[in-house]
């Protein structure tokens, strides 16, 4: 054993003896320091210079050589020193490498974090003075001292305490990390990795991730808060935190959220923008830093509980479960009042110098979508298997897709598609197109939106498909696509007032559909009417008709009034996404036949007619659907290997409702009641069903 090691062992024993002999005392040294206007470095240096028994330091990075110089001087004076560091900070903070080199050359023992998340502590333990300093401030010159009070500073929490429960907890936790050979390894000058202090109980008011969850503990308290919540947070990327704030705000708890301007649009932290935008969209009052420095605090005030939470954890998953962190959950009244006063000053800009420290948060726009394909002006584009591809950029999360044959691309075919941001320069978004018409020119554009619903619109591009357009192009705003898993690609053409639809698909039934859909976007109440002139009998249940549909997904809720090839007319519906289909069927009715659906709110009424004037009511049902949905003509073969062909004419789609609540195009006379219509037992694939049927 070297003379220095022997001396340090003796001193360590003296520390233990002194701790065991010291009686509890009042917390005379507790203090919070505000580097927005105070010099908070001097007290740290004074504690270093006054220490006689031992200094333990753990940090993410150090850039101010004053700390290193003063610590080295105490080491040279014979005071034991231990450092827990993380060289992974060096690429981002080159001065940290210089500080580590100074400590290494001085001979100070150092261990480094080598597994999991980073060492994110910012703390010094002064054994002889029974004091610990910790908070959010890294050991940089501007983190502890303002460049200019209130106008250029780093907002930090700097806490000094001689509270024995806290000091002893940090001593025990430091020993735990020093002796952890799984996640920490020797960096320099390490001759012993044994415990120095007695093992104390960790204070219940402290939270040391990883292991104990920071987010879980805090969010449970936020859920219990009924009075008011203030948040001053450097970084938020973990959705659970924004969810909790939005939920509290929606149940009536006043919220104030103060964030960091630079973090909001940092391309290395793109989910900060998403979380802040979604809180803003929910109505949460928000401000951001306006002064020239940085807002680096991590503070939450829960007024109804008199609770202050502060420390090193940001609102990120890493700070919750992988980084080495320290956080304090305290009900000390003086601490709560100190942070409340500080928050009020920053939020209301009431500092004595009259400086503007914060400003209202204004969400930024997304990038204009940058198209990749289908290329503008492209010709000979195949009619199937096509996708629109674009680069959305780091800030867009939702997209509206406009596509059709009108040159202004004014027809939205999909809204608020949650395709997410481009988190790399090569990541793109895409949208699958339905089967296209031959020889047709299509126009498209993309509207990108942030989570705050701020949008930017891309240019209109066009392309032309291969083949001849001879009378087959669908009139605007009609579009065509296969829905679900179909055995053969469907198609639709229009000529002389008639839609000719070819479709395969196992069925429109069960929990998921497979069919061809000629459709257009729709909003609100109204009616769709069509005459099903013919349906090829690929199966007795080959069917064609009119439909309201929530989405273009296979399991979408819908209402469908149909004519089958040989099994009558039927009102089919699915009330919920991927729910079970039900039907009301009238047997013995064959094409040609008129069918109609009327929507009034969530009430859907299905009817059929032989002449388009006198209507027979089949059924009415309540199906909850959004204001914006799709309407159109649906055709399925019921034989997934074979196409059926349906022809439909006299198609009208009319929006609006009369003052009596009935659709504006509701006929003057309904031919007869449901009972008179002869609704009776019908058969589907040989299985008898009655009344409100569940089709196999």
HELIX and SHEET records of a PDB file:
HELIX    1   1 UNK A    3  UNK A   21  1                                  19    
HELIX    2   2 UNK A   41  UNK A   50  1                                  10    
HELIX    3   3 UNK A   65  UNK A   76  1                                  12    
HELIX    4   4 UNK A   87  UNK A   89  5                                   3    
HELIX    5   5 UNK A   94  UNK A  106  1                                  13    
HELIX    6   6 UNK A  141  UNK A  144  1                                   4    
HELIX    7   7 UNK A  164  UNK A  178  1                                  15    
HELIX    8   8 UNK A  214  UNK A  224  1                                  11    
HELIX    9   9 UNK A  239  UNK A  250  1                                  12    
HELIX   10  10 UNK A  261  UNK A  264  1                                   4    
HELIX   11  11 UNK A  270  UNK A  281  1                                  12    
HELIX   12  12 UNK A  303  UNK A  305  5                                   3    
HELIX   13  13 UNK A  317  UNK A  321  1                                   5    
HELIX   14  14 UNK A  333  UNK A  348  1                                  16    
SHEET    1   A 8 UNK A  31  UNK A  33  0                                        
SHEET    2   A 8 UNK A 158  UNK A 161 -1                                        
SHEET    3   A 8 UNK A 131  UNK A 135 -1                                        
SHEET    4   A 8 UNK A 122  UNK A 126 -1                                        
SHEET    5   A 8 UNK A  55  UNK A  59 -1                                        
SHEET    6   A 8 UNK A  81  UNK A  85  1                                        
SHEET    7   A 8 UNK A 109  UNK A 113  1                                        
SHEET    8   A 8 UNK A 184  UNK A 188 -1                                        
SHEET    1   B 2 UNK A 154  UNK A 155  0                                        
SHEET    2   B 2 UNK A 294  UNK A 295  1                                        
SHEET    1   C 8 UNK A 206  UNK A 207  0                                        
SHEET    2   C 8 UNK A 327  UNK A 330 -1                                        
SHEET    3   C 8 UNK A 307  UNK A 311 -1                                        
SHEET    4   C 8 UNK A 298  UNK A 302 -1                                        
SHEET    5   C 8 UNK A 228  UNK A 233 -1                                        
SHEET    6   C 8 UNK A 254  UNK A 259  1                                        
SHEET    7   C 8 UNK A 286  UNK A 289  1                                        
SHEET    8   C 8 UNK A 358  UNK A 360 -1                                        
SHEET    1   D 3 UNK A 370  UNK A 373  0                                        
SHEET    2   D 3 UNK A 387  UNK A 391 -1                                        
SHEET    3   D 3 UNK A 429  UNK A 432 -1                                        
SHEET    1   E 5 UNK A 378  UNK A 381  0                                        
SHEET    2   E 5 UNK A 461  UNK A 465  1                                        
SHEET    3   E 5 UNK A 441  UNK A 449 -1                                        
SHEET    4   E 5 UNK A 398  UNK A 404 -1                                        
SHEET    5   E 5 UNK A 412  UNK A 417 -1                                        
SHEET    1   F 4 UNK A 378  UNK A 381  0                                        
SHEET    2   F 4 UNK A 461  UNK A 465  1                                        
SHEET    3   F 4 UNK A 441  UNK A 449 -1                                        
SHEET    4   F 4 UNK A 455  UNK A 457 -1                                        
SHEET    1   G 8 UNK A 479  UNK A 483  0                                        
SHEET    2   G 8 UNK A 515  UNK A 523 -1                                        
SHEET    3   G 8 UNK A 628  UNK A 636 -1                                        
SHEET    4   G 8 UNK A 543  UNK A 549 -1                                        
SHEET    5   G 8 UNK A 558  UNK A 564 -1                                        
SHEET    6   G 8 UNK A 569  UNK A 574 -1                                        
SHEET    7   G 8 UNK A 581  UNK A 586 -1                                        
SHEET    8   G 8 UNK A 692  UNK A 693 -1                                        
SHEET    1   H 7 UNK A 491  UNK A 495  0                                        
SHEET    2   H 7 UNK A 498  UNK A 503 -1                                        
SHEET    3   H 7 UNK A 644  UNK A 655 -1                                        
SHEET    4   H 7 UNK A 526  UNK A 535 -1                                        
SHEET    5   H 7 UNK A 593  UNK A 600 -1                                        
SHEET    6   H 7 UNK A 603  UNK A 609 -1                                        
SHEET    7   H 7 UNK A 616  UNK A 622 -1                                        
SHEET    1   I 2 UNK A 508  UNK A 509  0                                        
SHEET    2   I 2 UNK A 512  UNK A 513 -1                                        
SHEET    1   J 2 UNK A 682  UNK A 684  0                                        
SHEET    2   J 2 UNK A 687  UNK A 689 -1                                        
END                                                                             
